[in-house]
Amino acid sequence: MAATRLTEPQAGELGPTGRPYPAFSNPEPLLEHGPARIIAVCNQKGGVGKTTTTINLGAALAEQGRRVLLVDFDPQGALSVGLGIQPHDIEGTVYNLLMERGVIGMDLLPSNIDLSGAEVQLVHEVGREYVLGGVLAPLMPDYDVIMIDCQPSLGLLTINALACANGVIIPLECEYFAMRGVALLMETIEKVSSRLNTKLTIDGLLATMYDSRTLHTREVLSSIVNGFGDKVFHTVINRTVRFPDATVAGEPITSFDAGSLGANSYRELAKEVLERWRQAGDDHEG
């Protein structure tokens, strides 16, 4: 348990990515809210930390005074479960239900298995890639950030998320097989950017499930940085049992174990994300 009380690297020290760790200051509070920046949390490989990142980065951004909407766009409903909702118990889903989940400033659009039928129905729709964007458009003035938890595939639901997003965050498990599908994902993002959504950019790649004690994870993280350079976030998410514990409790790690390394890592990631948006000239960074 003591391992969960470790701290992030200090500014100027070499971080896990092998680069000097920058100092991320707390962003200025927002004077007004909206319109939202839409972020797709995307990777066609399952089990890499997409849902964990959506929940905990969203909660950390809410701690920074941002109004956050989480969108569960996976028929498996993992995001909904991770925030204490049993998908089979809900009648309304991502299309018609907005729920508050006990974190001030963070709401949820839940999902369940019914969403799997939507992909089949969308095939015959005109403008099928833009359906989700149309659903979210009326909500954008009320939020600063909308985060979409994508399903582990590159099907039509994920294309919908990319077609309406401003940016993509790609969680990558520090494990060899997690690297193999990245080229296909990048190709898909590039196609969506050129054909459907010219404003789409990659906000960053996030190394997850990192364990500094193993040579393998250190080597994988090094190869990720060598391959993608500054697109890789300085913040790294360590492997810890506190994440599944928080999922069972149905709440973010930032409230379940506020002093843990996992909670602090996502707070640092929130500051890093906001700083990247500020440097890019985006008006949602505060």
C-alpha positions as CSV (number, residue, x, y, z in Angstrom):
1,M,0.0,0.0,0.0
2,A,2.9,2.3,0.6
3,A,3.7,2.2,-3.1
4,T,0.5,4.2,-3.8
5,R,1.9,7.2,-1.9
6,L,4.7,7.8,-4.2
7,T,5.0,11.3,-5.8
8,E,5.3,12.5,-9.3
9,P,8.8,13.6,-10.5
10,Q,9.9,17.1,-9.6
11,A,10.3,19.8,-12.2
12,G,13.6,19.5,-13.9
13,E,14.2,15.9,-13.0
14,L,14.2,13.2,-15.7
15,G,10.7,11.7,-15.8
16,P,9.8,8.1,-16.8
17,T,9.7,9.2,-20.5
18,G,13.4,10.1,-20.3
19,R,12.8,13.8,-20.8
20,P,13.1,16.6,-18.2
21,Y,9.8,16.8,-16.3
22,P,8.3,20.3,-16.8
23,A,6.5,22.3,-14.1
24,F,2.8,22.5,-14.9
25,S,1.2,25.4,-13.1
26,N,-2.4,25.5,-12.0
27,P,-4.5,27.1,-14.8
28,E,-6.4,30.3,-14.3
29,P,-10.0,29.8,-13.4
30,L,-12.5,30.3,-16.2
31,L,-14.6,33.5,-16.2
32,E,-17.2,31.8,-18.4
33,H,-18.0,28.3,-19.6
34,G,-18.4,26.8,-23.1
35,P,-18.4,26.0,-25.9
36,A,-16.9,22.6,-25.2
37,R,-13.7,21.1,-26.6
38,I,-14.6,17.5,-27.6
39,I,-12.0,14.8,-26.8
40,A,-12.1,11.3,-28.1
41,V,-10.3,8.8,-25.9
42,C,-9.5,6.2,-28.4
43,N,-7.5,3.0,-29.0
44,Q,-8.8,-0.1,-30.9
45,K,-7.1,-2.4,-28.4
46,G,-9.0,-3.2,-25.3
47,G,-7.7,-3.0,-21.7
48,V,-5.3,-0.1,-22.3
49,G,-6.9,2.3,-19.8
50,K,-9.3,4.3,-22.0
51,T,-12.2,4.1,-19.5
52,T,-9.9,4.7,-16.5
53,T,-8.5,7.7,-18.3
54,T,-11.8,9.1,-19.3
55,I,-13.2,8.9,-15.7
56,N,-10.1,10.2,-13.9
57,L,-8.9,12.8,-16.3
58,G,-12.5,14.1,-16.4
59,A,-12.7,14.3,-12.6
60,A,-9.3,16.0,-12.5
61,L,-10.4,18.6,-15.0
62,A,-13.5,19.2,-13.0
63,E,-11.3,19.8,-10.0
64,Q,-9.7,22.6,-12.1
65,G,-13.1,24.2,-12.4
66,R,-14.0,22.9,-15.8
67,R,-17.5,21.7,-16.6
68,V,-17.0,18.2,-17.9
69,L,-19.4,15.8,-19.7
70,L,-18.3,12.2,-20.1
71,V,-19.9,10.2,-23.0
72,D,-20.0,6.4,-22.8
73,F,-19.8,5.4,-26.4
74,D,-19.0,1.8,-25.9
75,P,-21.9,-0.7,-25.9
76,Q,-20.2,-2.6,-23.1
77,G,-20.9,0.4,-20.8
78,A,-17.7,0.2,-18.9
79,L,-17.6,4.0,-18.3
80,S,-21.1,3.9,-16.8
81,V,-20.2,0.9,-14.6
82,G,-17.0,2.8,-13.5
83,L,-19.2,5.6,-12.2
84,G,-21.6,3.4,-10.3
85,I,-24.3,2.8,-13.0
86,Q,-25.5,-0.7,-14.0
87,P,-26.2,-0.4,-17.7
88,H,-29.0,-3.0,-17.7
89,D,-30.9,-0.9,-15.1
90,I,-31.2,2.2,-17.3
91,E,-33.8,2.9,-19.9
92,G,-32.2,6.0,-21.4
93,T,-28.7,6.0,-22.8
94,V,-26.3,8.2,-24.7
95,Y,-29.0,9.6,-26.9
96,N,-31.4,10.8,-24.4
97,L,-30.1,10.8,-20.8
98,L,-27.8,13.2,-18.9
99,M,-26.8,12.2,-15.4
100,E,-24.8,13.8,-12.6
101,R,-22.4,11.4,-11.0
102,G,-21.4,12.9,-7.6
103,V,-18.4,14.8,-8.9
104,I,-19.0,18.6,-8.9
105,G,-18.8,19.8,-12.4
106,M,-18.8,16.4,-14.1
107,D,-21.9,14.7,-15.8
108,L,-22.3,11.5,-17.6
109,L,-24.1,10.3,-20.7
110,P,-24.4,6.5,-20.0
111,S,-24.5,3.6,-22.4
112,N,-25.6,0.0,-22.5
113,I,-25.8,-2.9,-25.0
114,D,-28.5,-1.2,-27.0
115,L,-25.8,1.0,-28.5
116,S,-24.5,-2.0,-30.4
117,G,-27.6,-2.0,-32.5
118,A,-27.1,1.7,-33.4
119,E,-24.0,0.8,-35.4
120,V,-26.0,-1.4,-37.7
121,Q,-28.8,1.2,-38.0
122,L,-26.3,4.0,-38.8
123,V,-25.0,2.2,-41.9
124,H,-28.1,3.2,-43.8
125,E,-28.2,6.8,-42.5
126,V,-27.3,9.8,-44.6
127,G,-24.4,11.6,-42.9
128,R,-23.9,8.5,-40.7
129,E,-20.5,9.7,-39.5
130,Y,-22.0,12.9,-38.0
131,V,-24.8,11.5,-35.9
132,L,-23.0,11.8,-32.5
133,G,-21.9,15.3,-33.4
134,G,-25.5,16.3,-33.9
135,V,-26.5,14.8,-30.5
136,L,-23.7,16.6,-28.7
137,A,-24.1,20.0,-30.4
138,P,-26.9,21.3,-28.2
139,L,-24.9,20.4,-25.1
140,M,-21.6,22.2,-26.1
141,P,-22.5,25.6,-24.7
142,D,-23.0,24.1,-21.2
143,Y,-19.6,22.4,-20.9
144,D,-15.9,23.2,-21.3
145,V,-14.8,19.7,-22.1
146,I,-16.7,16.7,-23.5
147,M,-14.8,13.4,-23.3
148,I,-15.9,10.4,-25.3
149,D,-14.9,6.9,-24.2
150,C,-14.7,5.0,-27.5
151,Q,-15.2,1.3,-27.9
152,P,-12.2,-0.9,-28.6
153,S,-12.6,-1.0,-32.4
154,L,-12.3,1.3,-35.4
155,G,-16.0,0.8,-36.4
156,L,-18.6,3.4,-37.2
157,L,-19.2,4.4,-33.6
158,T,-15.5,5.3,-33.2
159,I,-15.6,7.1,-36.5
160,N,-18.5,9.2,-35.2
161,A,-16.5,10.1,-32.2
162,L,-13.5,11.2,-34.3
163,A,-15.7,13.1,-36.7
164,C,-17.0,15.4,-34.0
165,A,-13.8,15.7,-31.9
166,N,-11.3,18.5,-31.6
167,G,-8.7,16.2,-30.3
168,V,-7.7,12.6,-29.6
169,I,-6.1,11.2,-26.5
170,I,-4.6,7.7,-27.1
171,P,-3.9,5.6,-24.0
172,L,-1.2,3.1,-24.6
173,E,-0.4,0.2,-22.2
174,C,3.3,-0.1,-21.6
175,E,3.3,-3.6,-23.1
176,Y,4.7,-4.8,-26.4
177,F,1.4,-5.9,-28.1
178,A,-0.2,-2.5,-27.3
179,M,2.2,-0.9,-29.8
180,R,1.2,-3.1,-32.7
181,G,-2.1,-1.5,-33.6
182,V,-1.0,2.1,-33.2
183,A,-0.1,2.5,-36.9
184,L,-3.6,1.5,-37.9
185,L,-5.1,3.9,-35.4
186,M,-2.9,6.7,-36.7
187,E,-3.9,5.9,-40.2
188,T,-7.6,6.0,-39.3
189,I,-7.2,9.4,-37.5
190,E,-5.4,10.8,-40.5
191,K,-8.2,9.7,-42.9
192,V,-10.9,11.2,-40.6
193,S,-8.9,14.4,-40.4
194,S,-8.5,14.7,-44.1
195,R,-12.0,13.5,-45.2
196,L,-14.4,14.2,-42.4
197,N,-13.0,16.5,-39.7
198,T,-10.2,18.9,-40.6
199,K,-10.0,20.3,-37.0
200,L,-9.1,16.9,-35.6
201,T,-5.7,16.8,-33.9
202,I,-3.8,14.4,-31.6
203,D,-3.7,15.9,-28.2
204,G,-1.3,13.2,-27.0
205,L,-0.4,9.6,-26.3
206,L,-0.6,8.6,-22.7
207,A,1.5,5.7,-21.3
208,T,-0.6,3.6,-18.9
209,M,0.0,0.6,-16.6
210,Y,3.6,1.6,-16.2
211,D,5.8,-0.3,-13.7
212,S,9.3,1.2,-13.3
213,R,10.5,-2.1,-11.7
214,T,10.3,-4.0,-14.9
215,L,12.7,-3.6,-17.8
216,H,10.0,-4.5,-20.3
217,T,7.7,-1.5,-19.5
218,R,10.7,0.8,-19.4
219,E,11.7,-0.4,-22.9
220,V,8.2,-0.1,-24.3
221,L,7.8,3.5,-22.9
222,S,11.2,4.4,-24.4
223,S,10.1,3.0,-27.8
224,I,6.8,5.0,-27.6
225,V,8.8,8.2,-27.0
226,N,11.2,7.4,-29.8
227,G,8.4,6.8,-32.2
228,F,6.1,9.7,-31.3
229,G,8.3,12.3,-29.6
230,D,6.6,15.3,-28.0
231,K,3.2,13.8,-28.8
232,V,3.7,11.6,-25.7
233,F,2.6,13.2,-22.5
234,H,5.2,13.7,-19.8
235,T,2.7,12.3,-17.3
236,V,2.7,8.5,-17.0
237,I,0.0,6.5,-15.3
238,N,1.5,3.8,-13.0
239,R,0.0,0.4,-12.5
240,T,-1.8,0.2,-9.2
241,V,-4.6,-1.8,-7.6
242,R,-6.3,1.4,-6.5
243,F,-7.8,1.9,-10.0
244,P,-9.8,-1.4,-10.0
245,D,-10.7,-0.7,-6.4
246,A,-12.1,2.7,-7.4
247,T,-14.0,1.1,-10.3
248,V,-15.7,-1.3,-7.9
249,A,-16.6,1.6,-5.7
250,G,-18.1,3.4,-8.7
251,E,-16.1,6.6,-8.3
252,P,-13.0,8.4,-9.7
253,I,-9.6,7.7,-8.0
254,T,-9.5,11.4,-7.2
255,S,-12.2,11.0,-4.7
256,F,-11.8,7.3,-3.8
257,D,-8.1,7.7,-2.8
258,A,-7.4,11.4,-3.2
259,G,-3.8,11.2,-2.0
260,S,-2.7,8.2,-4.1
261,L,-0.2,8.3,-6.8
262,G,-2.9,7.5,-9.4
263,A,-5.0,10.4,-8.3
264,N,-2.0,12.8,-8.4
265,S,-0.9,11.5,-11.8
266,Y,-4.3,12.3,-13.3
267,R,-4.2,15.8,-11.7
268,E,-0.8,16.3,-13.3
269,L,-2.2,15.0,-16.6
270,A,-5.1,17.5,-16.4
271,K,-2.7,20.4,-16.0
272,E,-0.5,19.1,-18.8
273,V,-3.5,18.7,-21.1
274,L,-4.7,22.2,-20.3
275,E,-1.2,23.6,-20.9
276,R,-1.0,21.9,-24.3
277,W,-4.3,23.5,-25.3
278,R,-3.1,26.9,-24.1
279,Q,0.1,26.6,-26.1
280,A,-1.9,25.5,-29.2
281,G,-4.0,28.6,-28.9
282,D,-7.2,26.8,-28.0
283,D,-9.7,28.9,-26.1
284,H,-10.8,26.1,-23.8
285,E,-7.7,25.9,-21.7
286,G,-8.7,28.7,-19.3
